[in-house]
Amino acid sequence: MTIDLRKIINYLKRLSMWRKLGLIIGTISLAVVFVGVIIGFFRWRAEAEIPQQPTKVVEEILEPTPTSIPTSLPTPVPSPTPELRSAEFVVWTNQGPGVYLRDLPGGLAIDVLPNGTVLDKIDQEIHTSKGINWVQVRFHDQSGWMARHLVYEMEGIFFLVDNRGDWLFAGIEERVDTRLQPGTPYYLIEVDQASSWLKVRLADGSEGWLKSR
């Protein structure tokens, strides 16, 4: 098959200017598409020849980390606690405001220690004079002798009657047993919640009730 170029040229001469312009633009567009197809084809061939590495998919399963159980627990550190004295030697008589401190067993009085006074030291050795047992004691810078039955050993928590003194009752709203001197030592045994009366035990072991103020 032969192409007659003269016919094509004559055909183009007969076309108007706008048709010629349209034909030129169409021809250029067609050429651009053709070139793009060729370039895409060669690129695809080049990529097909490169060996592809398989993609590895890593799956991570989150599991709780096991908590190891210690084979031994740490030794607890003891908290500091206040120093507690196991016993206090307290002087008391309900016959007066205090107890005489004497220079010798049964000797002359050199001082009066108020009821509720806690002694610094007591010598457990007993000395008898005039039918009374005496012990040597120390309070602050004084040393002397005191009747043993007026020195009481108090253990644990105890209280002292205030400087107004108090009445000891046989029971709640019952008769009065005795008048307690200021400084009388006692243990608190029970508190009646309804009336706020206090059941107490004195240093000599006797019990009764105090009206709460």
GIQUIWO-V153641 format. One record per run of one state. SS is the DSSP state (@ for helix, = for strand, . for the rest). FROM is the first residue (numbers start at 0). LEN is the number of residues. If there is no record, write none. Layout:
ss=<SS;SS>
from=<FROM;FROM>
len=<LEN;LEN>
This chain:
ss=<.;@;.;@;.;=;.;=;.;=;.;=;.;=;.;=;.;=;.;=;@;=;.;=;.;=;.;=;.;=;.;=;.;=;.>
from=<0;4;14;16;49;87;91;97;102;108;114;117;118;120;122;126;129;131;139;141;147;150;154;158;160;165;169;175;180;184;191;197;202;206;210>
len=<4;10;2;33;38;4;6;5;6;6;3;1;2;2;4;3;2;8;2;6;3;4;4;2;5;4;6;5;4;7;6;5;4;4;3>
